[in-house]
């Protein structure tokens, strides 16, 4: 076993101890049921209006979830298209319901969450096609929905970040909707898994090399990894992409590929910001939202997202309302 306990943030250790050794790819039906049970319910509340829609996409119906702030002003809303994670095989809009409604409420923006088709039943390019169609829908319907298409962001975590990157690459190549900002949370970007972190992180309690291999294998089944937009890290041309923010977990098989991709983005002339969060695994903010590392990381990327999408918000201040943190270290940062 990889020595996870030695490298993990001490505050995360009790969470680690309670985690079971689990292979979510061994029984997809059970894993999907468990993920669904742990997800949000997607209902409206006092802060956010939530609406499910079905739109045509690539010859089939695509379900979308639309989040808008309940107390929206008169002007058009910035909009983010948000791709959920789940190793390309798990999840749906409910999987990141908390993140989507938090962004909508705190930043005063619309969030579009596509319920893209999952592998292995629907391997590449199904999920990519659905996510790109969601981007096109958000841009095409901006006028009718009260969106500001000039403030359009794309984001996601884990496999969702891979899809977000692929969508950004395609939008550039196809002269599609202009993406103002790209958020990539602990992204999985490379199926080759040749980095030091990919070889090292094998702990069965954490997302590890085996999980990364299994997810990519199911997503790419029957596809050439070097073709199209299947694997973002294999893209040779990274020029003219949106400003990007990468949140990278220190104890993650995808750590080094994310850092290498960020370096390539910068070398290609793009604006890129990287936050390497030490001592935490993949999905750390989901596994332990209350630990200091999670609170600091989420606060930092949310503030960067606000700046990137053109919302007047700072860390500690959202939409002109005081955002009071129970962490004095966070509350003092401006």
N, C-alpha and C positions, 0 to 999 in steps of 0.2 A: 504494500500500500504506500502511496505517495505520502510524505509527511505533512499532511494538511494542517494538523494541529499545531505544528511548530511555526507555520507561516501565517496562520489566520490571526486577524485582529483579536486580542484577548476578549473584547466585548462580544465578539461573535461566537466564541467558543461554546457557551451554553446552548446556543441554537444548533451549532454543529453536532454537539453530543446527542441532541434529541432527534436528529435526522435519521431516518432509516436508510439502509443500503437499498437502492431502488434502481431498477432498469425500466424506465417508462416505455421503452421501445419494445420490450419483450411481450407485453400484452396491451396493444393499442386500445382495445375496447375499454378495458378497465382504466387505463390512463386517461382516456377521454372523459369517462364518466367522473373520475376523481377531479379532473380539471374543471369540468362543468360545475360540480358541486361547490368548488372553492371560488367560483367566479362571482362577480356582481350580477344583479338581476336586470340591469338595464332599464330601470324605471325612472321616470321623472321625479324630481324632488324640488324643494323650495329654491334651490340655487341653479338647477340645470334642467332644461327641457330636453327630453330624449325621444327621438322618433325613429322608427324602423321603416325603411323604404326598400323597394325592389325595383331595380333599373335594368334595362337590357344591356348586355355586355358580351361581345364576341359570340353572339348567337345563343346565349343562355341567360337566364335571370340571375342577377347579382344582388344579394342582400347587402344593404348599407345601414349603418347606424349613424344618426346625425345628432350631435350634441350642440346645443346653443344655450347661452346664459339666459336664465329666466328674466333677469332685469336688464335686457339689452337696450342700448341707446338707439338713437334715430339713424346713426350712420351705419354703413356696411361693416361687416365683421371680418377681420382677418380669419383665415381658415387653414387648418392643418389636416392633412390626410395621414391617418395613423394606422400603421400595420402592426397587428399583434404578433407576439412571439409564439413559441411552441414547437421549435425544431422542425418546422414545415409540416408537422403531422398532427398537432394538437391545437385546440383553442378556437376562438371566435371572438367577436366584438366584446362579449362579456369578460373574456380573459383579462382585458386591460380596461375594463369599465371604470375602475377607480382612477386610473391615470387620465383617461379621456375626460371624465367629468371634472377632475381637478383642474386640468388645463383650461377647460371651458369656463369654469367658475372663477378661477384666480386671475386668468389673463383676459377674460372677456372676449373669447374667440369661439368660432365654430370649429368642431372637430368631426371629421368624416372617417368612420371606421369600417372598412370593407370586410365582409365575411367571405374571404377568399377560399377557393377550393383547396382541400388538403391532400397531401401525399399520404400514403403511396397510391391511393385510389386515383388521384389526379396528379401525376408528376409534372415537373417542369415541361412546358411553360404556363401551366394552368394558374398557379398562384400569382406569378408575375403578371400575366395578362389581366387578371382580375384587379390587381392593385393599380396597374396602369389605367385601366378603364375607370376606376374610382377617381383617380387624379383628373382624367378628362371630364368626368361628370361634374366634379366640384368646380372646375374652371368654366365649363360650358353653362352650368346652371347658376353661376355666381350672381348674375343680375336678378334672376327670379327669386333666389334664396336670400338675397341681401348680404352676399359675401363680397369682400374686396379681393378680386383676383390678383391684384398687384402685391398683396401680402399673403402669399400662399406658401406654406411650409409642408415638408414631408418628414415623417419620423417613424421610429419604431425601436423595439428592443429585441436583441437576440436574432432569431430568424426574421423577425419583422424589420430589423435594421438592414439585413441583407436584401430584403425585398425593397425597402426604401431606397437603398443605394442603386439597385438595378433600375428602379423607376426613374431616378434622377439621371442615370446614364442614358436611358432610352429617351427621356424628354429632351435632353440635349441633342441627341443624334437625330431625332424625328422632328425637331423644331416644334415640340409640343408645348404644353403650358409652362410658363416661366416659374420656376421654383425659387423662392427667395431664400430659403433656409433649409438645412438638412440636419436632423438630429439622429445620431446613431448611438444607442445604448447597448453596451457590451455586445457589439456586433459579431456575428459569425459570418466571415467573408470569404473563406478559402477552404475548399474541400480537400486540399492536398495534405493538410495537417503535418507539415514538415518542421514547424518551429519548435523551439525548446519548450515552450509552455504546452504545446499540443502533445509533446512526448511525455511531459512530466506529470500533468494533471490526470491521474487515473483513479483517484479516490472514489469508491462506489457511492459515497454519501453525497457527492457533488456532481454537477454537470461536468463530464469528463471526456476524455478522448473517445471512449466507446460511444457515448451519446452523440458526440459530434459526427463520428463516422456513420452511425446509424441514420441520423437525420439527413445528412447529405446523400447517403445511399438511396434512401427512399425518395427524396426529392428529385434526384438526377437519374433515376432508373430509366435506362434506355436512351439517355441524352448524352451528347458530347459536352463535357464540362467546359470546354473552351469555346463553345458556340453561343452566339446571342448574348443574353443577359443572365445566364444561369448562375455564374459564379463571379461576383464583383471583383474579387482580387485578381482574377485572370484577365480583366480588361487592360489592354495595353495603353489606351489613351484616357488619361484622367484630367485632361485640360477642360477649362470652362465649365466647371461644376459649381453648384451653389456653395456659399459659405457653410462650413460643416462643424459640428461639435461632436466629439467622440467621448463617451464615458466608458472607460475601460476598467474592468475588474482585475485586481492583481493576482487572484488565485483562480484563473480561468484558462482552459485550454486555448481559447480564442484570444488571449491577451496579446501575444506577440504579433499575430496576423493583423490585429487591429492597429497596433502601434506602427507596424510596417506600412499599412495602408495609409495611415495619417501622414507618415513621412512622404509617401508618394504623392498624396494630395498636395502637400505643401510644395514639393519639388516641381509639381506641374503648374504652380502659380496660383493655386486656390487659397482662400482664407480658411484656415483650419485651427480649431481649438481642441486640445486634448486634456482630459482630466483622468489621470490614472489613480484609481482608488486602491490604496494598498491594503492587503490583508483580508480581502473579501472575495467571495466566489461569484460566479455567474448568478444573476438574479438575486444578488444580495439584498437589494431594496425590497424585494417581494418576500424573501425568507425572513428578514429581520428589519422591518421598516423603522423600528424604534431606536436602533443603535445609532450612535453618533455618526458613524461613517455614512450610513444611509441617509440620515437627515441632512448632513452637510452636502452630500452628492446631489440629492434631489433638489435641494434649495439652489445649488449652484447651476445645475443644468436648466432648471425652470427659469431662472433669471436670464441665462444666456438665450434661451428659447424666446423669451419675451423681447429681448433686444433684436434677435434675428428676424422675428416676424413683424417687427415694427410696432410693438406695444409699449406704451409708457409704463414701465414697471422696473423696479430694482429689487435686489435681494432684500427682503424685509418690507417691501412696499409693493402692493399689487393693485392696479387700477385706481390709485389714489386713496385706497383704504389702507389703514395700518394693518400689517400682517404680523401679528405678535407671536413670536416663537418662544417655546419654553426653554430653549437653549440659549443662554446668555451670549455664548460665542457667536451664534448666528444672528441674534438680535442686534449685536453691536456692529455688524458688517454692513457697510453702505457703499 
